[in-house]
Amino acid sequence: MNLTSECTFDLDERRWRVTNPNSFDLEVTWQVFGTSQSGSLTTTPGLTHFTTMNTGGANTTKIFWQDENGNTKDKTKAANNNLCDVNPVQARFGSVEINENISSLAEGTYFMIVNVNGQTITKQFVKSAR
């Protein structure tokens, strides 16, 4: 199991990727140090993503899982606080993937609103010339 911090599209969130090298699902719990943020997820073989709220600072997050012998294992990472490139915009909501090229948009703040299975999800992004 591996934990990787990814760039973020939203300054209020931090994005994480868990790599499960096994051929079976594994239950993982996570915790952001110094906060009450915690949760659990089922990691499928390959990549599984989750987000945490930005706490400022390192946003250090730890994942825990049990190996085949029932021993608790863990990985710890500090967050990547970099904004993702927004050209093209990519967003994942479960099994739905959205890819849009925004090269023709002027610099500014934009909102992407998606309805997935009756749930409205709104994300903000900023296009700027870096």
N, CA, C and O atoms as a GROMACS GRO file, in nm:
protein
  520
    1MET      N    1   0.086  -0.118   0.000
    1MET     CA    2   0.000   0.000   0.000
    1MET      C    3   0.089   0.123   0.000
    1MET      O    4   0.195   0.127   0.063
    2ASN      N    5   0.043   0.224  -0.074
    2ASN     CA    6   0.118   0.349  -0.077
    2ASN      C    7   0.021   0.467  -0.071
    2ASN      O    8  -0.091   0.458  -0.122
    3LEU      N    9   0.064   0.576  -0.010
    3LEU     CA   10  -0.014   0.698   0.000
    3LEU      C   11   0.061   0.808  -0.072
    3LEU      O   12   0.179   0.831  -0.047
    4THR      N   13  -0.008   0.877  -0.163
    4THR     CA   14   0.053   0.986  -0.239
    4THR      C   15  -0.037   1.109  -0.228
    4THR      O   16  -0.159   1.098  -0.243
    5SER      N   17   0.022   1.223  -0.204
    5SER     CA   18  -0.052   1.349  -0.205
    5SER      C   19  -0.048   1.404  -0.347
    5SER      O   20   0.058   1.411  -0.409
    6GLU      N   21  -0.164   1.443  -0.398
    6GLU     CA   22  -0.173   1.497  -0.532
    6GLU      C   23  -0.200   1.647  -0.527
    6GLU      O   24  -0.236   1.701  -0.423
    7CYS      N   25  -0.181   1.712  -0.641
    7CYS     CA   26  -0.215   1.855  -0.649
    7CYS      C   27  -0.365   1.871  -0.624
    7CYS      O   28  -0.440   1.774  -0.628
    8THR      N   29  -0.407   1.993  -0.599
    8THR     CA   30  -0.547   2.018  -0.567
    8THR      C   31  -0.610   2.116  -0.666
    8THR      O   32  -0.543   2.204  -0.719
    9PHE      N   33  -0.739   2.098  -0.691
    9PHE     CA   34  -0.816   2.192  -0.772
    9PHE      C   35  -0.888   2.293  -0.684
    9PHE      O   36  -0.937   2.395  -0.733
   10ASP      N   37  -0.894   2.266  -0.555
   10ASP     CA   38  -0.971   2.346  -0.461
   10ASP      C   39  -0.882   2.376  -0.340
   10ASP      O   40  -0.836   2.284  -0.273
   11LEU      N   41  -0.858   2.503  -0.312
   11LEU     CA   42  -0.769   2.540  -0.203
   11LEU      C   43  -0.819   2.495  -0.066
   11LEU      O   44  -0.742   2.491   0.029
   12ASP      N   45  -0.948   2.461  -0.056
   12ASP     CA   46  -1.003   2.416   0.071
   12ASP      C   47  -0.986   2.267   0.093
   12ASP      O   48  -1.016   2.218   0.202
   13GLU      N   49  -0.937   2.194  -0.007
   13GLU     CA   50  -0.924   2.049   0.002
   13GLU      C   51  -0.782   2.005  -0.030
   13GLU      O   52  -0.705   2.078  -0.091
   14ARG      N   53  -0.749   1.885   0.014
   14ARG     CA   54  -0.626   1.818  -0.024
   14ARG      C   55  -0.665   1.682  -0.083
   14ARG      O   56  -0.753   1.614  -0.030
   15ARG      N   57  -0.600   1.646  -0.192
   15ARG     CA   58  -0.633   1.522  -0.264
   15ARG      C   59  -0.527   1.416  -0.236
   15ARG      O   60  -0.408   1.444  -0.231
   16TRP      N   61  -0.575   1.292  -0.217
   16TRP     CA   62  -0.487   1.180  -0.184
   16TRP      C   63  -0.516   1.062  -0.276
   16TRP      O   64  -0.629   1.040  -0.319
   17ARG      N   65  -0.410   0.987  -0.304
   17ARG     CA   66  -0.422   0.865  -0.386
   17ARG      C   67  -0.363   0.749  -0.307
   17ARG      O   68  -0.249   0.756  -0.261
   18VAL      N   69  -0.441   0.643  -0.292
   18VAL     CA   70  -0.394   0.521  -0.228
   18VAL      C   71  -0.373   0.418  -0.338
   18VAL      O   72  -0.463   0.391  -0.417
   19THR      N   73  -0.253   0.359  -0.342
   19THR     CA   74  -0.223   0.255  -0.438
   19THR      C   75  -0.228   0.120  -0.368
   19THR      O   76  -0.153   0.094  -0.274
   20ASN      N   77  -0.319   0.036  -0.415
   20ASN     CA   78  -0.334  -0.099  -0.360
   20ASN      C   79  -0.273  -0.197  -0.460
   20ASN      O   80  -0.332  -0.221  -0.565
   21PRO      N   81  -0.154  -0.253  -0.430
   21PRO     CA   82  -0.088  -0.343  -0.524
   21PRO      C   83  -0.143  -0.486  -0.522
   21PRO      O   84  -0.100  -0.571  -0.600
   22ASN      N   85  -0.240  -0.509  -0.434
   22ASN     CA   86  -0.295  -0.644  -0.420
   22ASN      C   87  -0.398  -0.674  -0.528
   22ASN      O   88  -0.442  -0.584  -0.600
   23SER      N   89  -0.436  -0.799  -0.538
   23SER     CA   90  -0.541  -0.840  -0.633
   23SER      C   91  -0.678  -0.843  -0.566
   23SER      O   92  -0.774  -0.896  -0.622
   24PHE      N   93  -0.687  -0.787  -0.445
   24PHE     CA   94  -0.812  -0.786  -0.368
   24PHE      C   95  -0.829  -0.651  -0.300
   24PHE      O   96  -0.734  -0.576  -0.283
   25ASP      N   97  -0.955  -0.622  -0.262
   25ASP     CA   98  -0.987  -0.498  -0.191
   25ASP      C   99  -0.928  -0.500  -0.050
   25ASP      O  100  -0.913  -0.606   0.011
   26LEU      N  101  -0.896  -0.382   0.000
   26LEU     CA  102  -0.849  -0.368   0.138
   26LEU      C  103  -0.920  -0.249   0.202
   26LEU      O  104  -0.936  -0.144   0.139
   27GLU      N  105  -0.961  -0.266   0.328
   27GLU     CA  106  -1.018  -0.156   0.405
   27GLU      C  107  -0.904  -0.071   0.460
   27GLU      O  108  -0.808  -0.124   0.517
   28VAL      N  109  -0.914   0.060   0.443
   28VAL     CA  110  -0.814   0.154   0.491
   28VAL      C  111  -0.884   0.259   0.575
   28VAL      O  112  -0.991   0.306   0.538
   29THR      N  113  -0.825   0.296   0.687
   29THR     CA  114  -0.872   0.412   0.762
   29THR      C  115  -0.767   0.521   0.748
   29THR      O  116  -0.650   0.492   0.725
   30TRP      N  117  -0.809   0.646   0.762
   30TRP     CA  118  -0.716   0.759   0.749
   30TRP      C  119  -0.743   0.861   0.857
   30TRP      O  120  -0.853   0.869   0.913
   31GLN      N  121  -0.638   0.940   0.887
   31GLN     CA  122  -0.647   1.043   0.990
   31GLN      C  123  -0.554   1.157   0.953
   31GLN      O  124  -0.441   1.135   0.910
   32VAL      N  125  -0.603   1.281   0.969
   32VAL     CA  126  -0.520   1.400   0.950
   32VAL      C  127  -0.468   1.440   1.088
   32VAL      O  128  -0.547   1.471   1.177
   33PHE      N  129  -0.335   1.441   1.104
   33PHE     CA  130  -0.274   1.473   1.233
   33PHE      C  131  -0.319   1.607   1.286
   33PHE      O  132  -0.331   1.705   1.212
   34GLY      N  133  -0.344   1.611   1.417
   34GLY     CA  134  -0.378   1.735   1.484
   34GLY      C  135  -0.519   1.784   1.459
   34GLY      O  136  -0.552   1.897   1.494
   35THR      N  137  -0.603   1.699   1.397
   35THR     CA  138  -0.741   1.738   1.368
   35THR      C  139  -0.835   1.623   1.405
   35THR      O  140  -0.790   1.515   1.442
   36SER      N  141  -0.963   1.649   1.393
   36SER     CA  142  -1.062   1.542   1.414
   36SER      C  143  -1.099   1.474   1.282
   36SER      O  144  -1.187   1.389   1.278
   37GLN      N  145  -1.032   1.513   1.174
   37GLN     CA  146  -1.062   1.454   1.044
   37GLN      C  147  -1.013   1.309   1.038
   37GLN      O  148  -0.896   1.281   1.063
   38SER      N  149  -1.104   1.220   1.004
   38SER     CA  150  -1.069   1.080   0.987
   38SER      C  151  -1.179   1.014   0.905
   38SER      O  152  -1.287   1.070   0.888
   39GLY      N  153  -1.150   0.898   0.855
   39GLY     CA  154  -1.249   0.827   0.777
   39GLY      C  155  -1.197   0.691   0.737
   39GLY      O  156  -1.089   0.648   0.778
   40SER      N  157  -1.276   0.623   0.656
   40SER     CA  158  -1.236   0.492   0.606
   40SER      C  159  -1.283   0.479   0.462
   40SER      O  160  -1.376   0.547   0.419
   41LEU      N  161  -1.219   0.390   0.390
   41LEU     CA  162  -1.256   0.364   0.252
   41LEU      C  163  -1.210   0.225   0.215
   41LEU      O  164  -1.120   0.169   0.277
   42THR      N  165  -1.273   0.171   0.114
   42THR     CA  166  -1.232   0.043   0.057
   42THR      C  167  -1.145   0.072  -0.064
   42THR      O  168  -1.189   0.138  -0.158
   43THR      N  169  -1.023   0.023  -0.062
   43THR     CA  170  -0.934   0.042  -0.176
   43THR      C  171  -0.944  -0.081  -0.265
   43THR      O  172  -0.928  -0.194  -0.220
   44THR      N  173  -0.972  -0.057  -0.391
   44THR     CA  174  -0.975  -0.164  -0.490
   44THR      C  175  -0.833  -0.183  -0.543
   44THR      O  176  -0.749  -0.095  -0.523
   45PRO      N  177  -0.804  -0.294  -0.609
   45PRO     CA  178  -0.671  -0.308  -0.668
   45PRO      C  179  -0.644  -0.191  -0.763
   45PRO      O  180  -0.729  -0.155  -0.844
   46GLY      N  181  -0.526  -0.132  -0.752
   46GLY     CA  182  -0.495  -0.014  -0.833
   46GLY      C  183  -0.505   0.111  -0.748
   46GLY      O  184  -0.456   0.116  -0.636
   47LEU      N  185  -0.569   0.214  -0.805
   47LEU     CA  186  -0.573   0.346  -0.742
   47LEU      C  187  -0.710   0.378  -0.684
   47LEU      O  188  -0.813   0.350  -0.747
   48THR      N  189  -0.712   0.437  -0.565
   48THR     CA  190  -0.833   0.486  -0.501
   48THR      C  191  -0.802   0.626  -0.450
   48THR      O  192  -0.694   0.649  -0.393
   49HIS      N  193  -0.894   0.721  -0.469
   49HIS     CA  194  -0.872   0.860  -0.428
   49HIS      C  195  -0.966   0.899  -0.314
   49HIS      O  196  -1.076   0.845  -0.301
   50PHE      N  197  -0.920   0.993  -0.231
   50PHE     CA  198  -1.006   1.055  -0.131
   50PHE      C  199  -0.956   1.197  -0.107
   50PHE      O  200  -0.844   1.231  -0.146
   51THR      N  201  -1.038   1.278  -0.043
   51THR     CA  202  -1.000   1.416  -0.013
   51THR      C  203  -1.013   1.442   0.136
   51THR      O  204  -1.090   1.377   0.207
   52THR      N  205  -0.934   1.539   0.183
   52THR     CA  206  -0.945   1.589   0.319
   52THR      C  207  -0.957   1.741   0.311
   52THR      O  208  -0.925   1.801   0.209
   53MET      N  209  -1.004   1.800   0.417
   53MET     CA  210  -1.015   1.946   0.421
   53MET      C  211  -0.878   2.005   0.454
   53MET      O  212  -0.804   1.949   0.534
   54ASN      N  213  -0.845   2.118   0.391
   54ASN     CA  214  -0.720   2.187   0.416
   54ASN      C  215  -0.720   2.243   0.558
   54ASN      O  216  -0.811   2.317   0.596
   55THR      N  217  -0.620   2.208   0.635
   55THR     CA  218  -0.610   2.257   0.773
   55THR      C  219  -0.505   2.368   0.786
   55THR      O  220  -0.484   2.421   0.895
   56GLY      N  221  -0.440   2.402   0.672
   56GLY     CA  222  -0.326   2.492   0.678
   56GLY      C  223  -0.203   2.412   0.716
   56GLY      O  224  -0.215   2.305   0.776
   57GLY      N  225  -0.089   2.460   0.683
   57GLY     CA  226   0.032   2.386   0.719
   57GLY      C  227   0.050   2.260   0.637
   57GLY      O  228   0.014   2.256   0.519
   58ALA      N  229   0.106   2.157   0.699
   58ALA     CA  230   0.147   2.035   0.627
   58ALA      C  231   0.031   1.942   0.592
   58ALA      O  232   0.046   1.861   0.500
   59ASN      N  233  -0.082   1.951   0.661
   59ASN     CA  234  -0.195   1.861   0.634
   59ASN      C  235  -0.150   1.715   0.633
   59ASN      O  236  -0.192   1.638   0.548
   60THR      N  237  -0.064   1.678   0.728
   60THR     CA  238  -0.007   1.543   0.731
   60THR      C  239  -0.116   1.440   0.758
   60THR      O  240  -0.192   1.450   0.854
   61THR      N  241  -0.120   1.341   0.670
   61THR     CA  242  -0.225   1.239   0.674
   61THR      C  243  -0.161   1.101   0.682
   61THR      O  244  -0.057   1.076   0.622
   62LYS      N  245  -0.226   1.012   0.758
   62LYS     CA  246  -0.177   0.876   0.776
   62LYS      C  247  -0.288   0.779   0.740
   62LYS      O  248  -0.404   0.799   0.776
   63ILE      N  249  -0.251   0.672   0.667
   63ILE     CA  250  -0.346   0.564   0.641
   63ILE      C  251  -0.304   0.441   0.720
   63ILE      O  252  -0.186   0.421   0.748
   64PHE      N  253  -0.403   0.359   0.757
   64PHE     CA  254  -0.380   0.236   0.832
   64PHE      C  255  -0.454   0.123   0.763
   64PHE      O  256  -0.563   0.145   0.708
   65TRP      N  257  -0.397   0.005   0.763
   65TRP     CA  258  -0.462  -0.116   0.711
   65TRP      C  259  -0.400  -0.236   0.780
   65TRP      O  260  -0.298  -0.225   0.847
   66GLN      N  261  -0.464  -0.350   0.763
   66GLN     CA  262  -0.411  -0.474   0.821
   66GLN      C  263  -0.358  -0.563   0.711
   66GLN      O  264  -0.420  -0.580   0.606
   67ASP      N  265  -0.238  -0.622   0.738
   67ASP     CA  266  -0.181  -0.715   0.640
   67ASP      C  267  -0.247  -0.852   0.654
   67ASP      O  268  -0.338  -0.870   0.734
   68GLU      N  269  -0.201  -0.947   0.575
   68GLU     CA  270  -0.262  -1.080   0.572
   68GLU      C  271  -0.251  -1.154   0.706
   68GLU      O  272  -0.323  -1.251   0.728
   69ASN      N  273  -0.161  -1.108   0.796
   69ASN     CA  274  -0.146  -1.170   0.928
   69ASN      C  275  -0.220  -1.093   1.037
   69ASN      O  276  -0.210  -1.128   1.155
   70GLY      N  277  -0.296  -0.990   0.999
   70GLY     CA  278  -0.370  -0.911   1.096
   70GLY      C  279  -0.289  -0.803   1.164
   70GLY      O  280  -0.336  -0.740   1.259
   71ASN      N  281  -0.166  -0.780   1.116
   71ASN     CA  282  -0.081  -0.674   1.173
   71ASN      C  283  -0.119  -0.540   1.112
   71ASN      O  284  -0.139  -0.530   0.991
   72THR      N  285  -0.127  -0.437   1.196
   72THR     CA  286  -0.160  -0.303   1.147
   72THR      C  287  -0.037  -0.240   1.083
   72THR      O  288   0.071  -0.237   1.143
   73LYS      N  289  -0.055  -0.191   0.962
   73LYS     CA  290   0.050  -0.122   0.887
   73LYS      C  291   0.005   0.021   0.864
   73LYS      O  292  -0.114   0.051   0.873
   74ASP      N  293   0.100   0.111   0.835
   74ASP     CA  294   0.062   0.251   0.810
   74ASP      C  295   0.160   0.318   0.716
   74ASP      O  296   0.274   0.274   0.699
   75LYS      N  297   0.114   0.426   0.654
   75LYS     CA  298   0.195   0.516   0.571
   75LYS      C  299   0.154   0.658   0.606
   75LYS      O  300   0.037   0.685   0.632
   76THR      N  301   0.251   0.750   0.608
   76THR     CA  302   0.226   0.889   0.643
   76THR      C  303   0.284   0.980   0.536
   76THR      O  304   0.395   0.957   0.488
   77LYS      N  305   0.209   1.084   0.499
   77LYS     CA  306   0.256   1.182   0.401
   77LYS      C  307   0.209   1.321   0.440
   77LYS      O  308   0.100   1.337   0.496
   78ALA      N  309   0.290   1.421   0.411
   78ALA     CA  310   0.247   1.561   0.417
   78ALA      C  311   0.182   1.594   0.284
   78ALA      O  312   0.217   1.536   0.181
   79ALA      N  313   0.089   1.687   0.284
   79ALA     CA  314   0.012   1.720   0.164
   79ALA      C  315   0.094   1.801   0.065
   79ALA      O  316   0.180   1.880   0.102
   80ASN      N  317   0.064   1.778  -0.061
   80ASN     CA  318   0.112   1.862  -0.172
   80ASN      C  319   0.015   1.979  -0.178
   80ASN      O  320  -0.102   1.961  -0.210
   81ASN      N  321   0.062   2.098  -0.148
   81ASN     CA  322  -0.026   2.215  -0.144
   81ASN      C  323  -0.031   2.290  -0.276
   81ASN      O  324  -0.079   2.403  -0.281
   82ASN      N  325   0.018   2.228  -0.384
   82ASN     CA  326   0.019   2.293  -0.515
   82ASN      C  327  -0.116   2.280  -0.584
   82ASN      O  328  -0.184   2.178  -0.573
   83LEU      N  329  -0.153   2.385  -0.657
   83LEU     CA  330  -0.272   2.379  -0.740
   83LEU      C  331  -0.242   2.297  -0.865
   83LEU      O  332  -0.131   2.303  -0.919
   84CYS      N  333  -0.340   2.220  -0.909
   84CYS     CA  334  -0.326   2.143  -1.032
   84CYS      C  335  -0.333   2.238  -1.152
   84CYS      O  336  -0.397   2.343  -1.145
   85ASP      N  337  -0.268   2.200  -1.259
   85ASP     CA  338  -0.287   2.272  -1.384
   85ASP      C  339  -0.432   2.255  -1.424
   85ASP      O  340  -0.487   2.145  -1.412
   86VAL      N  341  -0.494   2.361  -1.472
   86VAL     CA  342  -0.636   2.354  -1.504
   86VAL      C  343  -0.661   2.347  -1.654
   86VAL      O  344  -0.770   2.381  -1.700
   87ASN      N  345  -0.563   2.305  -1.729
   87ASN     CA  346  -0.582   2.294  -1.874
   87ASN      C  347  -0.529   2.160  -1.921
   87ASN      O  348  -0.409   2.150  -1.943
   88PRO      N  349  -0.609   2.059  -1.938
   88PRO     CA  350  -0.754   2.057  -1.928
   88PRO      C  351  -0.801   2.034  -1.784
   88PRO      O  352  -0.725   1.984  -1.700
   89VAL      N  353  -0.925   2.070  -1.756
   89VAL     CA  354  -0.984   2.042  -1.626
   89VAL      C  355  -1.022   1.895  -1.624
   89VAL      O  356  -1.084   1.845  -1.718
   90GLN      N  357  -0.986   1.826  -1.518
   90GLN     CA  358  -1.026   1.688  -1.502
   90GLN      C  359  -1.090   1.674  -1.366
   90GLN      O  360  -1.039   1.728  -1.267
   91ALA      N  361  -1.199   1.604  -1.360
   91ALA     CA  362  -1.264   1.580  -1.232
   91ALA      C  363  -1.316   1.438  -1.230
   91ALA      O  364  -1.363   1.387  -1.332
   92ARG      N  365  -1.307   1.373  -1.116
   92ARG     CA  366  -1.358   1.237  -1.102
   92ARG      C  367  -1.463   1.237  -0.991
   92ARG      O  368  -1.439   1.286  -0.881
   93PHE      N  369  -1.577   1.180  -1.021
   93PHE     CA  370  -1.684   1.164  -0.924
   93PHE      C  371  -1.728   1.019  -0.934
   93PHE      O  372  -1.811   0.984  -1.017
   94GLY      N  373  -1.672   0.934  -0.848
   94GLY     CA  374  -1.703   0.792  -0.858
   94GLY      C  375  -1.650   0.739  -0.990
   94GLY      O  376  -1.531   0.751  -1.019
   95SER      N  377  -1.738   0.682  -1.070
   95SER     CA  378  -1.695   0.626  -1.198
   95SER      C  379  -1.715   0.724  -1.313
   95SER      O  380  -1.691   0.689  -1.429
   96VAL      N  381  -1.758   0.847  -1.283
   96VAL     CA  382  -1.780   0.948  -1.386
   96VAL      C  383  -1.653   1.032  -1.399
   96VAL      O  384  -1.602   1.082  -1.299
   97GLU      N  385  -1.604   1.049  -1.520
   97GLU     CA  386  -1.486   1.133  -1.543
   97GLU      C  387  -1.523   1.243  -1.641
   97GLU      O  388  -1.588   1.218  -1.743
   98ILE      N  389  -1.481   1.365  -1.610
   98ILE     CA  390  -1.510   1.481  -1.693
   98ILE      C  391  -1.376   1.538  -1.740
   98ILE      O  392  -1.287   1.563  -1.660
   99ASN      N  393  -1.363   1.558  -1.870
   99ASN     CA  394  -1.243   1.618  -1.927
   99ASN      C  395  -1.287   1.732  -2.018
   99ASN      O  396  -1.358   1.709  -2.116
  100GLU      N  397  -1.246   1.851  -1.988
  100GLU     CA  398  -1.280   1.967  -2.070
  100GLU      C  399  -1.156   2.051  -2.092
  100GLU      O  400  -1.077   2.072  -2.000
  101ASN      N  401  -1.138   2.099  -2.213
  101ASN     CA  402  -1.028   2.188  -2.244
  101ASN      C  403  -1.075   2.332  -2.221
  101ASN      O  404  -1.176   2.375  -2.277
  102ILE      N  405  -1.002   2.405  -2.138
  102ILE     CA  406  -1.045   2.541  -2.104
  102ILE      C  407  -0.950   2.645  -2.161
  102ILE      O  408  -0.947   2.758  -2.114
  103SER      N  409  -0.872   2.609  -2.262
  103SER     CA  410  -0.771   2.701  -2.314
  103SER      C  411  -0.832   2.830  -2.369
  103SER      O  412  -0.766   2.934  -2.371
  104SER      N  413  -0.957   2.824  -2.414
  104SER     CA  414  -1.019   2.944  -2.471
  104SER      C  415  -1.082   3.035  -2.365
  104SER      O  416  -1.126   3.145  -2.398
  105LEU      N  417  -1.086   2.992  -2.240
  105LEU     CA  418  -1.145   3.074  -2.134
  105LEU      C  419  -1.047   3.182  -2.091
  105LEU      O  420  -0.926   3.161  -2.088
  106ALA      N  421  -1.102   3.298  -2.057
  106ALA     CA  422  -1.020   3.407  -2.003
  106ALA      C  423  -0.977   3.370  -1.862
  106ALA      O  424  -1.037   3.283  -1.799
  107GLU      N  425  -0.872   3.436  -1.812
  107GLU     CA  426  -0.830   3.415  -1.674
  107GLU      C  427  -0.944   3.455  -1.582
  107GLU      O  428  -1.017   3.551  -1.609
  108GLY      N  429  -0.959   3.382  -1.474
  108GLY     CA  430  -1.063   3.415  -1.378
  108GLY      C  431  -1.103   3.294  -1.296
  108GLY      O  432  -1.040   3.189  -1.303
  109THR      N  433  -1.209   3.312  -1.219
  109THR     CA  434  -1.262   3.207  -1.134
  109THR      C  435  -1.384   3.145  -1.199
  109THR      O  436  -1.472   3.217  -1.247
  110TYR      N  437  -1.390   3.013  -1.199
  110TYR     CA  438  -1.500   2.941  -1.262
  110TYR      C  439  -1.554   2.836  -1.166
  110TYR      O  440  -1.485   2.792  -1.074
  111PHE      N  441  -1.678   2.799  -1.190
  111PHE     CA  442  -1.740   2.693  -1.112
  111PHE      C  443  -1.786   2.583  -1.206
  111PHE      O  444  -1.845   2.610  -1.311
  112MET      N  445  -1.759   2.460  -1.167
  112MET     CA  446  -1.807   2.345  -1.243
  112MET      C  447  -1.917   2.282  -1.158
  112MET      O  448  -1.895   2.247  -1.042
  113ILE      N  449  -2.034   2.268  -1.216
  113ILE     CA  450  -2.148   2.212  -1.145
  113ILE      C  451  -2.188   2.084  -1.217
  113ILE      O  452  -2.217   2.086  -1.337
  114VAL      N  453  -2.190   1.973  -1.144
  114VAL     CA  454  -2.220   1.843  -1.201
  114VAL      C  455  -2.328   1.777  -1.118
  114VAL      O  456  -2.325   1.785  -0.995
  115ASN      N  457  -2.423   1.713  -1.183
  115ASN     CA  458  -2.524   1.636  -1.114
  115ASN      C  459  -2.492   1.489  -1.137
  115ASN      O  460  -2.498   1.441  -1.250
  116VAL      N  461  -2.459   1.417  -1.029
  116VAL     CA  462  -2.426   1.275  -1.036
  116VAL      C  463  -2.523   1.200  -0.947
  116VAL      O  464  -2.525   1.218  -0.826
  117ASN      N  465  -2.604   1.115  -1.009
  117ASN     CA  466  -2.702   1.034  -0.935
  117ASN      C  467  -2.788   1.118  -0.841
  117ASN      O  468  -2.812   1.080  -0.727
  118GLY      N  469  -2.832   1.231  -0.890
  118GLY     CA  470  -2.919   1.317  -0.811
  118GLY      C  471  -2.847   1.406  -0.712
  118GLY      O  472  -2.912   1.485  -0.643
  119GLN      N  473  -2.716   1.396  -0.702
  119GLN     CA  474  -2.638   1.479  -0.609
  119GLN      C  475  -2.566   1.587  -0.688
  119GLN      O  476  -2.492   1.557  -0.782
  120THR      N  477  -2.588   1.713  -0.651
  120THR     CA  478  -2.521   1.824  -0.717
  120THR      C  479  -2.387   1.850  -0.651
  120THR      O  480  -2.378   1.869  -0.530
  121ILE      N  481  -2.282   1.851  -0.732
  121ILE     CA  482  -2.146   1.873  -0.684
  121ILE      C  483  -2.094   1.999  -0.750
  121ILE      O  484  -2.098   2.011  -0.873
  122THR      N  485  -2.046   2.094  -0.670
  122THR     CA  486  -1.992   2.220  -0.722
  122THR      C  487  -1.846   2.229  -0.685
  122THR      O  488  -1.810   2.212  -0.569
  123LYS      N  489  -1.760   2.258  -0.784
  123LYS     CA  490  -1.618   2.277  -0.760
  123LYS      C  491  -1.576   2.410  -0.820
  123LYS      O  492  -1.622   2.448  -0.927
  124GLN      N  493  -1.488   2.479  -0.751
  124GLN     CA  494  -1.436   2.607  -0.798
  124GLN      C  495  -1.294   2.584  -0.850
  124GLN      O  496  -1.218   2.507  -0.791
  125PHE      N  497  -1.259   2.652  -0.960
  125PHE     CA  498  -1.121   2.652  -1.004
  125PHE      C  499  -1.086   2.789  -1.056
  125PHE      O  500  -1.174   2.866  -1.096
  126VAL      N  501  -0.957   2.819  -1.056
  126VAL     CA  502  -0.906   2.947  -1.100
  126VAL      C  503  -0.813   2.923  -1.218
  126VAL      O  504  -0.719   2.845  -1.208
  127LYS      N  505  -0.840   2.993  -1.330
  127LYS     CA  506  -0.748   2.986  -1.442
  127LYS      C  507  -0.662   3.112  -1.439
  127LYS      O  508  -0.713   3.224  -1.437
  128SER      N  509  -0.531   3.091  -1.439
  128SER     CA  510  -0.440   3.203  -1.436
  128SER      C  511  -0.316   3.171  -1.520
  128SER      O  512  -0.282   3.054  -1.538
  129ALA      N  513  -0.252   3.272  -1.569
  129ALA     CA  514  -0.126   3.255  -1.640
  129ALA      C  515  -0.016   3.256  -1.535
  129ALA      O  516   0.014   3.360  -1.477
  130ARG      N  517   0.043   3.141  -1.512
  130ARG     CA  518   0.147   3.131  -1.408
  130ARG      C  519   0.280   3.169  -1.463
  130ARG      O  520   0.380   3.167  -1.390
   0.00000   0.00000   0.00000
